């Protein structure tokens, strides 16, 4: 069996002037969820990441999910289409003045409807509001084909590429 090579791109934006807001406004409602139920957090993670092979958190216990979102440096934001989740992002303030977009994505039913750019804009703007001087994220060749172009369109620059 041949194993597919995976490329991981590490991206950053360090200058708010380089940031390019999506020209389309966010048509979803955005809500911070301070203490999500572990089952809800797992639902978001598995629904968004399932098609792309996200697996690292699938083994987490309820206590691990609870601890993650009890951390004051972590924020979970959910984009809703009416009453239903359409996507989410998770931000984590790291050492110094760096904020990582740890997870970002849309549920399959929301993909291809023009929500990605506006939702990413909301994530970047929230990271700046958290005091970031550097907003960081990573994506890989298993993610949606529009992921990397979306990040680059918002002003992110690749600073490192890894192959696995």
C-alpha positions as CSV (number, residue, x, y, z in Angstrom):
1,X,0.0,0.0,0.0
2,X,1.4,3.4,-1.0
3,X,1.2,6.2,1.5
4,X,0.3,9.6,0.2
5,X,2.7,12.4,1.0
6,X,1.1,15.2,3.0
7,X,2.3,18.8,2.7
8,X,1.8,21.0,5.7
9,X,1.9,24.8,5.2
10,X,2.6,27.1,8.3
11,X,1.2,30.6,7.6
12,X,1.3,33.9,9.5
13,X,0.2,37.4,9.2
14,X,2.2,39.9,11.3
15,X,1.1,43.3,9.9
16,X,-2.5,44.4,10.1
17,X,-1.9,46.5,7.0
18,X,-1.2,43.3,5.1
19,X,-4.6,41.8,6.1
20,X,-7.2,41.7,3.4
21,X,-10.7,41.5,4.7
22,X,-13.1,39.4,2.6
23,X,-15.0,41.6,0.2
24,X,-18.2,39.6,1.1
25,X,-19.8,40.2,4.5
26,X,-20.4,37.3,6.9
27,X,-24.0,36.2,6.3
28,X,-23.9,33.8,9.3
29,X,-24.5,34.8,12.9
30,X,-21.3,34.5,15.0
31,X,-21.4,33.6,18.6
32,X,-18.7,32.9,21.2
33,X,-19.4,29.7,23.1
34,X,-17.5,30.1,26.4
35,X,-18.1,26.7,28.0
36,X,-19.3,24.3,25.3
37,X,-20.6,20.9,26.2
38,X,-17.9,18.3,25.3
39,X,-20.3,16.6,22.9
40,X,-21.0,19.8,21.1
41,X,-17.3,20.6,20.7
42,X,-16.6,17.1,19.5
43,X,-19.5,17.4,17.0
44,X,-18.1,20.6,15.5
45,X,-14.6,19.1,15.3
46,X,-15.7,15.8,13.7
47,X,-18.3,17.4,11.4
48,X,-15.9,20.0,10.0
49,X,-12.8,17.8,10.0
50,X,-14.2,14.4,9.2
51,X,-13.9,14.9,5.4
52,X,-10.3,16.0,5.8
53,X,-9.1,13.3,8.2
54,X,-8.9,15.3,11.4
55,X,-8.3,12.7,14.0
56,X,-6.1,14.0,16.8
57,X,-9.0,15.0,19.1
58,X,-11.3,12.1,18.3
59,X,-9.8,10.2,21.3
60,X,-10.3,13.1,23.7
61,X,-12.4,12.4,26.8
62,X,-15.2,14.7,28.0
63,X,-12.7,16.0,30.6
64,X,-10.2,16.9,28.0
65,X,-12.8,18.8,25.9
66,X,-13.9,20.6,29.1
67,X,-10.4,21.5,30.1
68,X,-9.6,22.8,26.7
69,X,-12.4,25.3,26.7
70,X,-11.9,26.2,30.4
71,X,-8.5,27.6,29.4
72,X,-8.9,31.4,29.5
73,X,-6.5,31.6,26.5
74,X,-8.8,29.6,24.3
75,X,-11.9,30.9,22.5
76,X,-14.5,29.0,20.5
77,X,-16.6,30.9,18.0
78,X,-19.5,29.2,16.2
79,X,-21.0,30.5,12.9
80,X,-24.7,29.7,12.7
81,X,-27.1,29.6,9.8
82,X,-30.3,30.2,11.6
83,X,-30.2,27.9,14.6
84,X,-27.8,25.4,13.0
85,X,-24.0,25.5,13.2
86,X,-22.4,26.1,9.8
87,X,-18.8,26.5,10.9
88,X,-16.4,27.4,13.7
89,X,-13.0,28.6,14.6
90,X,-10.9,28.1,17.7
91,X,-8.4,30.7,18.8
92,X,-5.6,30.3,21.3
93,X,-3.4,33.0,22.7
94,X,0.1,31.6,22.8
95,X,3.4,32.9,24.3
96,X,3.9,36.6,23.9
97,X,1.5,38.3,21.5
98,X,0.8,35.4,19.1
99,X,-2.7,34.0,18.5
100,X,-3.1,30.7,16.7
101,X,-6.2,29.9,14.7
102,X,-6.0,26.4,16.0
103,X,-9.1,25.1,14.1
104,X,-11.1,26.7,11.4
105,X,-13.7,25.3,9.0
106,X,-17.2,24.8,7.7
107,X,-19.6,22.0,8.1
108,X,-20.0,20.1,4.8
109,X,-23.5,21.6,4.2
110,X,-22.0,25.1,4.3
111,X,-19.0,24.5,2.0
112,X,-19.1,26.2,-1.4
113,X,-21.6,28.9,-0.3
114,X,-19.1,31.7,0.1
115,X,-18.8,31.6,3.9
116,X,-15.1,30.7,4.1
117,X,-13.6,34.1,3.4
118,X,-15.9,36.1,5.6
119,X,-15.6,33.6,8.5
120,X,-11.8,33.7,8.2
121,X,-12.0,37.5,8.3
122,X,-13.9,37.3,11.5
123,X,-11.3,34.9,13.0
124,X,-8.4,37.2,12.1
125,X,-10.2,40.3,13.3
126,X,-10.9,38.6,16.6
127,X,-7.3,37.5,16.9
128,X,-6.2,41.2,16.4
129,X,-8.8,42.2,19.1
130,X,-7.2,39.6,21.5
131,X,-3.9,41.6,21.2
132,X,-2.2,39.5,18.5
133,X,0.8,40.9,16.8
134,X,1.2,37.6,14.9
135,X,-1.7,35.5,13.8
136,X,-0.6,31.9,13.0
137,X,-2.2,28.8,11.5
138,X,-1.4,25.7,9.5
139,X,-3.2,23.8,6.8
140,X,-2.3,20.7,4.8
141,X,-2.8,19.1,1.5
142,X,-5.6,17.0,3.0
143,X,-7.7,20.1,3.8
144,X,-10.3,21.6,1.4
145,X,-8.6,22.8,-1.8
146,X,-9.8,26.3,-1.1
147,X,-8.2,26.5,2.3
148,X,-4.7,27.6,1.3
149,X,-5.9,30.1,-1.3
150,X,-8.4,31.6,1.3
151,X,-5.6,32.1,3.8
152,X,-3.3,33.7,1.3
153,X,-6.2,35.9,0.0
154,X,-6.6,37.3,3.6
155,X,-2.8,38.2,3.6
156,X,-1.3,35.2,5.3
157,X,2.2,34.2,4.1
158,X,3.7,30.8,4.2
159,X,6.8,30.8,6.4
160,X,7.5,27.0,6.5
161,X,6.5,24.0,4.6
162,X,6.8,20.4,5.8
163,X,6.2,17.1,4.1
164,X,5.1,13.9,5.9
